[in-house]
Amino acid sequence: MTTTERNMKALLVAGLAGDSEAYRTFLQSASELLRRFVRGRLARIGRSGQDSEDIVQEALIAIHTKRHTYDGETPVTAWIHGIARYKLIDNLRASSVDGRVVDPEDVGLGVQEIEQSEARLVIRKLLSLLPVALRRPVELVKLHGLSASEAARTTGTSEVTVRVNVHRGLKVIQRYCGVEGSHRDANG
């Protein structure tokens, strides 16, 4: 974790806990980060930085409004950049003079990158809803790629317990997502 990331996370967390000075400092740091990000993306497509301050202000408002959604695990800078991406794309689409729809790929804001970032946030949120006994095996096996025996050694449980808890954890996640039970074969 970089110094910037560590500092910004500490400021945001303190701000969310009620420290108004820390929150003000966080917003100042976020605005500097946003200005660099937005100007760089606009320069990439040959646009002047004339709209950059509007985009920065819109992103700061969105950050302030959505601050309660910060989960504490997502890197703060990634969270800020995610919000800025949407504001930048909205601005580019709205300001298109020739009616051309802005392709996020043109400004280095690939849809795949955005979708992956969103998916990581959703997965983290879903996992946070699981009890630790189910969450940890799911993380180790499904996210980190450990085998059931490796996960068992890591958690200090048996391989069977890991397999059962991964299965149970995935079932709980399915329920949270509104997915009904798995299909059964003719014998089951």
N, C-alpha and C positions, 0 to 999 in steps of 0.2 A: 504494500500500500504506500503510495507516495505521500510526501509531506503535505502537499496541497489537499489530497483526498482525506488524510487523517484530520487535518485542521478544519476543513469544511464540514466533515461529518460531526466533529466535536461541537462546532458552532451551531449547526442545525439541531443536533440533539439537545443541546443546552437551551436553544431558542424554543424548541417544542416543549421543554420543561418549564418555560416561563421566563427565561433570562432574556429580556428585551435587548440589552446591549449586545449579547452574543448573536441574537437574531439579526440585528442591524448590521453587524460585522459580516455575518454570513451573506446577507443580501448584497453587500458591497463586493465581496469576493465573487459571488455568483454573477454579478453584473460585469465584472472584468472578464471572467471566463466566457460569458455569453458574447461579449463584444468581439473577442478574438475569434470565437467559433463562427459567429454570423458573418463577420467581415471576410473570413477565410472562405466560407462557402459561397458568398456573393462574388468574390474575386474569381473563384473557380469557373464561374459561368459568364464572366465578363460584365457583371453588373456593378454599378457604383455602390458605394457604401451608404448612399443617401437614405435608404430605407432601413439601414441597420439599427439605428437607435429606436425606431418604432417597433421593430421585431424584438429587440432586447427588452423594451418596456412591456410588451405583450407577454413575453416569456416570464419576466419577473412577476407580473400579475398572476399568471397561471401557477407559478411556483408558490407564491404566497397563498393562493386560493386552494391549491392541492397539497399543501405542506402536510396535512394530516394523513395523506396516502403514503408518505415515505415510510418504508417498512424497517429501516434500520440495518438491513443486510445488503441491499443494493448499493453499489458505490454511488455516492452523492453526485459525482461528476457525470456518471452515466445517466442518472435520473435527470439531471439538469439538461444534458445534451438531448435526451429523449424528448423533453418538453420543447426545447428550442427547435428541434427538427420539425415538429408539427407546426409551430408558429412560423417558421421560415417557409415551409411548403405552402401554408395557407396564404401568406403574404405574396409569394411569387405567383400563385394561381390567381389571386385577387387583382394583382397589378399587371397581369398579362395584357399588353396593349393589342397584340395581334390575335388574341383569342387562343393562342397556342397553350395547350395544357402542359404545365411544367412536369417533367418526368423527374421523380426524386433521384433517379440514377444520375441525371445531369449535374446535380449539385453534391454528389457523393453521399446521398441520403437513400441508399438502396432500400427498396421495399423489404428485401430479404433481411437486411441488417435491422430494420425497424421491427419486423415480425419476430426475429430472434430475440431482440431485446424485450419485446412485450411478452413473449412466451416465457422467458426467464423470470420476469416479474410475476406472471400468473403461477408458474410452477412453485416459486418461492412462497407465494401466498398460500397456495393449496397445502404445501408441505408444512407450513407453520400451523395449520389447523389440526395436524395429526399429533397424537401424543408421541412423546420422544421414543417410546418403545417401538412404535411403528415407523416414525419419521426416519430415524437413524438407519435402519436396514434398507429402506427405500432409497435414501440418498447414496449409501455406499454401493448398493448393487446396481440401481438404475441410472444414477447420475455419474458416479465415479467409476463404474465398470468393474468393481470387485466381484470375485466369485462369492458364492454363498459361504464357502469355507474361509475365505479371506475376511469376509465381513463378520463371520462368527468369531474369529480370532480378535478382530478389532473391538467388537462389542462385548466379548467375554461370554458369549452364549453359544448354543449349539448350532450346527448348520441347519438342522430341521427348524429350530426356532426362527432363524433368519429367514428361511424360505416361507414359513407360515406368516411371519410378520410382514414380509414384502407383499405377499398375496393379500393379507388383510388391509394393509395400508393402501394398496392400489384399489381395493374394493371401496374403501371409505372415500378416496378421491373420486372414483366413478360416481358415487352417490352425490358428492358435493357438486359434481358437474352435471347431474341430472341424467346420467347414463344408467339405464336399468341393468339388472344382472346379466352375466355372461350367457351366451348361448350354450345349451346343453346338447350333447349328442344323443343319439337314439338310445344308448345304453345308460345315460346318466339321468 
